[in-house]
Amino acid sequence: MPTKTPAAAAKTPAIHYRVEIADPHAHLFCVTLTIARPQALQRVSLPVWIPGSYLVREFSKNLQRLRAHQTARALPAAQI
């Protein structure tokens, strides 16, 4: 298994997820994604597949109240 060099590891942003149950009866969760050192034009996307499945699923249709922040500043976020 290849390992990353220290230089490559320094360029890879640390990604952390926090999942909270917002409404268990409605099956709603609040998911926070934190990228420690995002790139200048960072793009985040959801896959439309699950490993081992051939079905295409549009997981993004279930997103509600999508927001993006850098430090305390709100950033534009588009669900496409």
C-alpha positions as CSV (number, residue, x, y, z in Angstrom):
1,M,0.0,0.0,0.0
2,P,1.5,3.4,-1.0
3,T,2.0,5.9,1.7
4,K,2.0,9.7,1.3
5,T,5.2,11.6,1.6
6,P,5.3,14.4,4.2
7,A,5.0,17.0,1.5
8,A,1.9,15.3,0.0
9,A,0.3,14.9,3.4
10,A,0.8,18.6,4.1
11,K,-1.1,19.5,0.9
12,T,-4.0,17.2,1.8
13,P,-6.6,19.0,3.8
14,A,-7.8,17.5,7.1
15,I,-11.5,16.7,6.8
16,H,-13.8,16.2,9.8
17,Y,-17.5,15.4,10.0
18,R,-19.9,16.1,12.8
19,V,-23.4,14.4,12.7
20,E,-26.2,15.5,15.1
21,I,-29.7,14.1,15.2
22,A,-31.9,17.1,14.4
23,D,-35.3,15.4,14.4
24,P,-35.4,11.6,14.9
25,H,-39.0,11.2,13.9
26,A,-38.5,13.0,10.6
27,H,-35.1,11.3,10.1
28,L,-33.3,14.6,9.9
29,F,-29.7,15.1,10.7
30,C,-27.4,18.1,10.9
31,V,-24.1,17.3,9.3
32,T,-21.1,19.7,9.6
33,L,-18.1,19.2,7.3
34,T,-15.0,21.0,8.4
35,I,-12.0,21.3,6.1
36,A,-9.0,22.4,8.1
37,R,-6.9,23.9,5.2
38,P,-9.3,24.3,2.2
39,Q,-7.9,25.1,-1.2
40,A,-8.6,28.5,-2.7
41,L,-11.5,27.3,-4.9
42,Q,-12.5,24.3,-2.8
43,R,-15.4,22.2,-4.3
44,V,-17.4,19.7,-2.3
45,S,-19.7,17.2,-3.9
46,L,-21.9,14.1,-3.1
47,P,-21.5,10.9,-5.1
48,V,-24.6,9.5,-6.8
49,W,-23.6,5.9,-6.2
50,I,-22.9,3.5,-3.3
51,P,-20.0,1.0,-3.5
52,G,-21.4,-2.3,-4.6
53,S,-24.6,-0.8,-6.1
54,Y,-25.3,-0.1,-9.7
55,L,-28.2,2.2,-8.9
56,V,-27.8,5.9,-9.4
57,R,-29.2,7.8,-6.5
58,E,-29.5,11.6,-6.2
59,F,-28.6,12.1,-2.5
60,S,-28.3,15.8,-3.0
61,K,-32.1,16.1,-3.4
62,N,-32.4,15.4,0.4
63,L,-30.2,18.4,1.4
64,Q,-32.0,21.2,3.3
65,R,-30.6,24.5,4.3
66,L,-27.1,24.1,2.7
67,R,-24.7,26.7,4.0
68,A,-21.0,27.4,3.8
69,H,-18.8,29.5,6.1
70,Q,-15.1,30.4,6.3
71,T,-14.2,31.3,9.8
72,A,-17.2,33.6,10.7
73,R,-17.9,34.8,7.2
74,A,-20.8,33.3,5.1
75,L,-19.8,32.1,1.7
76,P,-22.0,31.5,-1.4
77,A,-23.0,27.8,-1.6
78,A,-25.0,26.4,-4.5
79,Q,-26.8,23.1,-4.7
80,I,-26.6,22.0,-8.4
